[in-house]
Amino acid sequence: MLGKVLGEISIVLTTIDDFVWGIPLIVLILSVGIYLTIRLKGLQITKMPMAIRHIRDNEKTGEHGEVSSFGALCTALSATIGTGNIVGVATALVAYSGCGWQPCLEPQPSIPSVCYPLSIVW
């Protein structure tokens, strides 16, 4: 009984997931980005010189022991990019059985230790 209910829930969630993570999400993200750009009068473009000026000024007047704006930017980017790399590698390992490597369907006698399906190696 519980297995049947969980199976039905899984089917419903898969259907919703397939719908949401497709074209509708791309359209929604682009629409919100365009709307906010128009509504805020191109804030990300018009205020760029001021942002660069603040970064440069903070680099010159920063006190000892204070994190500069550039240092904070680099830390935030490294945390974001590093986490994305870890997630990307984990996804590749689970979904595609390796980082860009497609396992051979049948063993190759010339390269016996490399070209076996992952299920045999592990």
Distance bins in CASP14 RR format, pairs under 12 A and 6 or more apart:
PFRMAT RR
TARGET T0000
AUTHOR 0000-0000-0000
RMODE 2
METHOD distances of the structure
MODEL  1
1 7 0 0 0 0 0 1 0 0 0 0 0
1 8 0 0 0 0 0 1 0 0 0 0 0
2 8 0 0 0 0 0 1 0 0 0 0 0
2 9 0 0 0 0 0 1 0 0 0 0 0
3 9 0 0 0 0 1 0 0 0 0 0 0
3 10 0 0 0 0 1 0 0 0 0 0 0
3 11 0 0 0 0 0 1 0 0 0 0 0
4 10 0 0 0 0 0 1 0 0 0 0 0
4 11 0 0 0 0 0 1 0 0 0 0 0
5 11 0 0 0 0 0 1 0 0 0 0 0
5 12 0 0 0 0 0 1 0 0 0 0 0
6 12 0 0 0 0 0 1 0 0 0 0 0
6 13 0 0 0 0 0 1 0 0 0 0 0
7 13 0 0 0 0 1 0 0 0 0 0 0
7 14 0 0 0 0 1 0 0 0 0 0 0
8 14 0 0 0 0 0 1 0 0 0 0 0
8 15 0 0 0 0 0 1 0 0 0 0 0
9 15 0 0 0 0 0 1 0 0 0 0 0
9 16 0 0 0 0 0 1 0 0 0 0 0
10 16 0 0 0 0 0 1 0 0 0 0 0
10 17 0 0 0 0 0 1 0 0 0 0 0
11 17 0 0 0 0 0 1 0 0 0 0 0
11 18 0 0 0 0 0 1 0 0 0 0 0
12 18 0 0 0 0 0 1 0 0 0 0 0
12 19 0 0 0 0 0 1 0 0 0 0 0
13 19 0 0 0 0 0 1 0 0 0 0 0
13 20 0 0 0 0 0 1 0 0 0 0 0
13 21 0 0 0 0 0 1 0 0 0 0 0
14 20 0 0 0 0 0 1 0 0 0 0 0
14 21 0 0 0 0 0 1 0 0 0 0 0
15 21 0 0 0 0 0 1 0 0 0 0 0
16 22 0 0 0 0 0 1 0 0 0 0 0
16 24 0 0 0 0 0 1 0 0 0 0 0
16 25 0 0 0 0 0 1 0 0 0 0 0
17 24 0 0 0 0 0 1 0 0 0 0 0
17 25 0 0 0 0 0 1 0 0 0 0 0
18 24 0 0 0 0 0 1 0 0 0 0 0
18 25 0 0 0 0 0 1 0 0 0 0 0
19 25 0 0 0 0 1 0 0 0 0 0 0
20 26 0 0 0 0 0 1 0 0 0 0 0
20 27 0 0 0 0 0 1 0 0 0 0 0
20 28 0 0 0 0 1 0 0 0 0 0 0
20 29 0 0 0 0 0 1 0 0 0 0 0
21 28 0 0 0 0 0 1 0 0 0 0 0
21 29 0 0 0 0 0 1 0 0 0 0 0
22 28 0 0 0 0 1 0 0 0 0 0 0
22 29 0 0 0 0 0 1 0 0 0 0 0
23 29 0 0 0 0 0 1 0 0 0 0 0
23 30 0 0 0 0 0 1 0 0 0 0 0
24 30 0 0 0 0 0 1 0 0 0 0 0
24 31 0 0 0 0 0 1 0 0 0 0 0
25 31 0 0 0 0 0 1 0 0 0 0 0
25 32 0 0 0 0 0 1 0 0 0 0 0
26 32 0 0 0 0 0 1 0 0 0 0 0
26 33 0 0 0 0 0 1 0 0 0 0 0
27 33 0 0 0 0 0 1 0 0 0 0 0
27 34 0 0 0 0 0 1 0 0 0 0 0
28 34 0 0 0 0 0 1 0 0 0 0 0
28 35 0 0 0 0 0 1 0 0 0 0 0
29 35 0 0 0 0 0 1 0 0 0 0 0
29 36 0 0 0 0 0 1 0 0 0 0 0
30 36 0 0 0 0 0 1 0 0 0 0 0
30 37 0 0 0 0 0 1 0 0 0 0 0
31 37 0 0 0 0 0 1 0 0 0 0 0
31 38 0 0 0 0 0 1 0 0 0 0 0
31 39 0 0 0 0 0 1 0 0 0 0 0
32 38 0 0 0 0 0 1 0 0 0 0 0
32 39 0 0 0 0 0 1 0 0 0 0 0
32 40 0 0 0 0 0 1 0 0 0 0 0
33 39 0 0 0 0 1 0 0 0 0 0 0
33 40 0 0 0 0 1 0 0 0 0 0 0
33 42 0 0 0 0 0 1 0 0 0 0 0
33 43 0 0 0 0 0 1 0 0 0 0 0
33 44 0 0 0 0 1 0 0 0 0 0 0
34 40 0 0 0 0 0 1 0 0 0 0 0
34 42 0 0 0 0 0 1 0 0 0 0 0
35 42 0 0 0 0 0 1 0 0 0 0 0
36 42 0 0 0 0 1 0 0 0 0 0 0
36 43 0 0 0 0 1 0 0 0 0 0 0
36 44 0 0 0 0 1 0 0 0 0 0 0
37 43 1 0 0 1 0 0 0 0 0 0 0
37 44 1 0 0 1 0 0 0 0 0 0 0
37 45 0 0 0 0 1 0 0 0 0 0 0
37 46 0 0 0 0 0 1 0 0 0 0 0
38 44 0 0 0 0 0 1 0 0 0 0 0
38 45 0 0 0 0 0 1 0 0 0 0 0
40 46 0 0 0 0 1 0 0 0 0 0 0
40 47 0 0 0 0 1 0 0 0 0 0 0
41 47 0 0 0 0 1 0 0 0 0 0 0
42 48 0 0 0 0 1 0 0 0 0 0 0
43 50 0 0 0 0 0 1 0 0 0 0 0
43 51 0 0 0 0 0 1 0 0 0 0 0
44 50 0 0 0 0 0 1 0 0 0 0 0
44 51 0 0 0 0 1 0 0 0 0 0 0
45 51 0 0 0 0 0 1 0 0 0 0 0
47 53 0 0 0 0 0 1 0 0 0 0 0
47 54 0 0 0 0 1 0 0 0 0 0 0
48 54 0 0 0 0 0 1 0 0 0 0 0
48 55 0 0 0 0 0 1 0 0 0 0 0
49 55 0 0 0 0 0 1 0 0 0 0 0
49 56 0 0 0 0 0 1 0 0 0 0 0
50 56 0 0 0 0 0 1 0 0 0 0 0
50 57 0 0 0 0 0 1 0 0 0 0 0
51 57 0 0 0 0 0 1 0 0 0 0 0
51 58 0 0 0 0 0 1 0 0 0 0 0
51 69 0 0 0 0 1 0 0 0 0 0 0
51 70 0 0 0 0 0 1 0 0 0 0 0
51 73 0 0 0 0 0 1 0 0 0 0 0
52 58 0 0 0 0 0 1 0 0 0 0 0
52 59 0 0 0 0 0 1 0 0 0 0 0
52 69 0 0 0 0 0 1 0 0 0 0 0
52 70 0 0 0 0 0 1 0 0 0 0 0
52 73 0 0 0 0 0 1 0 0 0 0 0
53 59 0 0 0 0 0 1 0 0 0 0 0
53 60 0 0 0 0 0 1 0 0 0 0 0
53 69 0 0 0 0 0 1 0 0 0 0 0
54 60 0 0 0 0 0 1 0 0 0 0 0
54 61 0 0 0 0 0 1 0 0 0 0 0
54 68 0 0 0 0 0 1 0 0 0 0 0
54 69 1 0 0 1 0 0 0 0 0 0 0
54 70 0 0 0 0 0 1 0 0 0 0 0
54 72 0 0 0 0 0 1 0 0 0 0 0
54 73 0 0 0 0 0 1 0 0 0 0 0
55 61 0 0 0 0 0 1 0 0 0 0 0
55 62 0 0 0 0 0 1 0 0 0 0 0
55 68 0 0 0 0 1 0 0 0 0 0 0
55 69 1 0 1 0 0 0 0 0 0 0 0
55 70 1 0 1 0 0 0 0 0 0 0 0
55 71 0 0 0 0 1 0 0 0 0 0 0
55 72 0 0 0 0 1 0 0 0 0 0 0
55 73 1 0 0 1 0 0 0 0 0 0 0
55 74 0 0 0 0 0 1 0 0 0 0 0
56 62 0 0 0 0 0 1 0 0 0 0 0
56 68 0 0 0 0 0 1 0 0 0 0 0
56 69 0 0 0 0 1 0 0 0 0 0 0
56 70 0 0 0 0 1 0 0 0 0 0 0
57 68 0 0 0 0 0 1 0 0 0 0 0
57 69 0 0 0 0 1 0 0 0 0 0 0
57 70 0 0 0 0 0 1 0 0 0 0 0
58 66 0 0 0 0 1 0 0 0 0 0 0
58 67 0 0 0 0 1 0 0 0 0 0 0
58 68 1 0 1 0 0 0 0 0 0 0 0
58 69 1 0 1 0 0 0 0 0 0 0 0
58 70 1 0 0 1 0 0 0 0 0 0 0
58 71 0 0 0 0 1 0 0 0 0 0 0
58 72 0 0 0 0 1 0 0 0 0 0 0
58 73 0 0 0 0 0 1 0 0 0 0 0
59 66 0 0 0 0 0 1 0 0 0 0 0
59 67 0 0 0 0 0 1 0 0 0 0 0
59 68 1 0 1 0 0 0 0 0 0 0 0
59 69 1 0 0 1 0 0 0 0 0 0 0
59 70 1 0 0 1 0 0 0 0 0 0 0
59 71 0 0 0 0 1 0 0 0 0 0 0
59 72 0 0 0 0 0 1 0 0 0 0 0
59 73 0 0 0 0 0 1 0 0 0 0 0
60 68 0 0 0 0 1 0 0 0 0 0 0
60 69 0 0 0 0 0 1 0 0 0 0 0
60 70 0 0 0 0 0 1 0 0 0 0 0
61 68 0 0 0 0 1 0 0 0 0 0 0
61 69 0 0 0 0 0 1 0 0 0 0 0
62 68 1 0 0 1 0 0 0 0 0 0 0
62 69 0 0 0 0 1 0 0 0 0 0 0
62 70 0 0 0 0 0 1 0 0 0 0 0
62 71 0 0 0 0 0 1 0 0 0 0 0
65 71 0 0 0 0 0 1 0 0 0 0 0
66 72 0 0 0 0 0 1 0 0 0 0 0
67 73 0 0 0 0 0 1 0 0 0 0 0
67 74 0 0 0 0 1 0 0 0 0 0 0
67 75 1 0 0 1 0 0 0 0 0 0 0
67 76 0 0 0 0 0 1 0 0 0 0 0
68 74 0 0 0 0 1 0 0 0 0 0 0
68 75 0 0 0 0 0 1 0 0 0 0 0
69 75 0 0 0 0 0 1 0 0 0 0 0
69 76 0 0 0 0 0 1 0 0 0 0 0
70 76 0 0 0 0 0 1 0 0 0 0 0
70 77 0 0 0 0 0 1 0 0 0 0 0
71 77 0 0 0 0 1 0 0 0 0 0 0
71 78 0 0 0 0 1 0 0 0 0 0 0
71 79 0 0 0 0 0 1 0 0 0 0 0
72 78 0 0 0 0 0 1 0 0 0 0 0
72 79 0 0 0 0 0 1 0 0 0 0 0
73 79 0 0 0 0 0 1 0 0 0 0 0
73 80 0 0 0 0 0 1 0 0 0 0 0
74 80 0 0 0 0 0 1 0 0 0 0 0
74 81 0 0 0 0 0 1 0 0 0 0 0
75 81 0 0 0 0 0 1 0 0 0 0 0
75 82 0 0 0 0 0 1 0 0 0 0 0
76 82 0 0 0 0 0 1 0 0 0 0 0
76 83 0 0 0 0 0 1 0 0 0 0 0
77 83 0 0 0 0 0 1 0 0 0 0 0
77 84 0 0 0 0 0 1 0 0 0 0 0
78 84 0 0 0 0 0 1 0 0 0 0 0
78 85 0 0 0 0 0 1 0 0 0 0 0
79 85 0 0 0 0 0 1 0 0 0 0 0
79 86 0 0 0 0 0 1 0 0 0 0 0
80 86 0 0 0 0 0 1 0 0 0 0 0
80 87 0 0 0 0 0 1 0 0 0 0 0
81 87 0 0 0 0 0 1 0 0 0 0 0
81 88 0 0 0 0 0 1 0 0 0 0 0
82 88 0 0 0 0 1 0 0 0 0 0 0
82 89 0 0 0 0 0 1 0 0 0 0 0
83 89 0 0 0 0 0 1 0 0 0 0 0
83 90 0 0 0 0 0 1 0 0 0 0 0
84 90 0 0 0 0 1 0 0 0 0 0 0
84 91 0 0 0 0 1 0 0 0 0 0 0
84 92 0 0 0 0 0 1 0 0 0 0 0
85 91 0 0 0 0 0 1 0 0 0 0 0
85 92 0 0 0 0 0 1 0 0 0 0 0
85 99 0 0 0 0 0 1 0 0 0 0 0
86 92 0 0 0 0 0 1 0 0 0 0 0
86 93 0 0 0 0 0 1 0 0 0 0 0
87 93 0 0 0 0 0 1 0 0 0 0 0
87 94 0 0 0 0 0 1 0 0 0 0 0
87 95 0 0 0 0 0 1 0 0 0 0 0
88 94 0 0 0 0 1 0 0 0 0 0 0
88 95 0 0 0 0 1 0 0 0 0 0 0
88 96 0 0 0 0 0 1 0 0 0 0 0
88 98 0 0 0 0 0 1 0 0 0 0 0
88 99 0 0 0 0 1 0 0 0 0 0 0
88 100 0 0 0 0 0 1 0 0 0 0 0
89 95 0 0 0 0 0 1 0 0 0 0 0
89 96 0 0 0 0 0 1 0 0 0 0 0
89 98 0 0 0 0 1 0 0 0 0 0 0
89 99 1 0 0 1 0 0 0 0 0 0 0
89 100 0 0 0 0 0 1 0 0 0 0 0
90 96 0 0 0 0 0 1 0 0 0 0 0
90 98 0 0 0 0 0 1 0 0 0 0 0
90 99 0 0 0 0 0 1 0 0 0 0 0
91 97 0 0 0 0 0 1 0 0 0 0 0
91 98 0 0 0 0 1 0 0 0 0 0 0
91 99 0 0 0 0 1 0 0 0 0 0 0
91 100 0 0 0 0 0 1 0 0 0 0 0
92 98 1 0 1 0 0 0 0 0 0 0 0
92 99 1 0 1 0 0 0 0 0 0 0 0
92 100 1 0 0 1 0 0 0 0 0 0 0
92 101 0 0 0 0 1 0 0 0 0 0 0
92 102 0 0 0 0 0 1 0 0 0 0 0
92 118 0 0 0 0 0 1 0 0 0 0 0
93 99 1 0 0 1 0 0 0 0 0 0 0
93 100 0 0 0 0 1 0 0 0 0 0 0
93 101 0 0 0 0 0 1 0 0 0 0 0
93 118 0 0 0 0 1 0 0 0 0 0 0
93 122 0 0 0 0 0 1 0 0 0 0 0
94 118 0 0 0 0 0 1 0 0 0 0 0
95 118 0 0 0 0 0 1 0 0 0 0 0
96 102 1 0 0 1 0 0 0 0 0 0 0
96 103 0 0 0 0 1 0 0 0 0 0 0
96 118 0 0 0 0 1 0 0 0 0 0 0
97 103 1 0 1 0 0 0 0 0 0 0 0
97 104 0 0 0 0 0 1 0 0 0 0 0
97 116 0 0 0 0 0 1 0 0 0 0 0
97 117 0 0 0 0 1 0 0 0 0 0 0
97 118 1 0 1 0 0 0 0 0 0 0 0
97 119 0 0 0 0 1 0 0 0 0 0 0
97 120 0 0 0 0 0 1 0 0 0 0 0
97 121 0 0 0 0 1 0 0 0 0 0 0
97 122 0 0 0 0 1 0 0 0 0 0 0
98 117 0 0 0 0 0 1 0 0 0 0 0
98 118 1 0 0 1 0 0 0 0 0 0 0
98 121 0 0 0 0 0 1 0 0 0 0 0
98 122 0 0 0 0 0 1 0 0 0 0 0
99 118 0 0 0 0 0 1 0 0 0 0 0
101 114 0 0 0 0 1 0 0 0 0 0 0
101 115 0 0 0 0 1 0 0 0 0 0 0
101 116 0 0 0 0 0 1 0 0 0 0 0
101 117 0 0 0 0 0 1 0 0 0 0 0
101 118 0 0 0 0 1 0 0 0 0 0 0
101 121 0 0 0 0 0 1 0 0 0 0 0
102 115 0 0 0 0 1 0 0 0 0 0 0
102 117 0 0 0 0 0 1 0 0 0 0 0
102 118 0 0 0 0 0 1 0 0 0 0 0
103 111 0 0 0 0 0 1 0 0 0 0 0
103 114 0 0 0 0 1 0 0 0 0 0 0
103 115 1 0 0 1 0 0 0 0 0 0 0
103 116 1 0 0 1 0 0 0 0 0 0 0
103 117 1 0 1 0 0 0 0 0 0 0 0
103 118 1 0 1 0 0 0 0 0 0 0 0
103 119 0 0 0 0 1 0 0 0 0 0 0
103 120 0 0 0 0 1 0 0 0 0 0 0
103 121 0 0 0 0 1 0 0 0 0 0 0
103 122 0 0 0 0 0 1 0 0 0 0 0
104 110 0 0 0 0 0 1 0 0 0 0 0
104 111 0 0 0 0 1 0 0 0 0 0 0
104 112 0 0 0 0 0 1 0 0 0 0 0
104 114 0 0 0 0 1 0 0 0 0 0 0
104 115 1 0 1 0 0 0 0 0 0 0 0
104 116 1 0 0 1 0 0 0 0 0 0 0
104 117 1 0 0 1 0 0 0 0 0 0 0
104 118 0 0 0 0 0 1 0 0 0 0 0
104 120 0 0 0 0 0 1 0 0 0 0 0
104 121 0 0 0 0 0 1 0 0 0 0 0
105 115 0 0 0 0 1 0 0 0 0 0 0
105 116 0 0 0 0 0 1 0 0 0 0 0
105 117 1 0 0 1 0 0 0 0 0 0 0
105 118 0 0 0 0 0 1 0 0 0 0 0
105 119 0 0 0 0 0 1 0 0 0 0 0
105 120 0 0 0 0 0 1 0 0 0 0 0
106 112 0 0 0 0 0 1 0 0 0 0 0
106 115 0 0 0 0 1 0 0 0 0 0 0
106 116 0 0 0 0 1 0 0 0 0 0 0
106 117 0 0 0 0 1 0 0 0 0 0 0
106 120 0 0 0 0 0 1 0 0 0 0 0
107 113 0 0 0 0 0 1 0 0 0 0 0
107 114 0 0 0 0 1 0 0 0 0 0 0
107 115 1 0 0 1 0 0 0 0 0 0 0
107 116 1 0 1 0 0 0 0 0 0 0 0
107 117 0 0 0 0 1 0 0 0 0 0 0
107 120 0 0 0 0 1 0 0 0 0 0 0
107 121 0 0 0 0 0 1 0 0 0 0 0
108 114 0 0 0 0 1 0 0 0 0 0 0
108 115 1 0 1 0 0 0 0 0 0 0 0
108 116 0 0 0 0 1 0 0 0 0 0 0
108 117 0 0 0 0 0 1 0 0 0 0 0
109 115 0 0 0 0 1 0 0 0 0 0 0
109 116 0 0 0 0 0 1 0 0 0 0 0
112 120 0 0 0 0 0 1 0 0 0 0 0
112 121 0 0 0 0 0 1 0 0 0 0 0
113 120 0 0 0 0 0 1 0 0 0 0 0
113 121 0 0 0 0 1 0 0 0 0 0 0
114 120 0 0 0 0 0 1 0 0 0 0 0
114 121 0 0 0 0 1 0 0 0 0 0 0
115 121 0 0 0 0 1 0 0 0 0 0 0
116 122 0 0 0 0 1 0 0 0 0 0 0
END
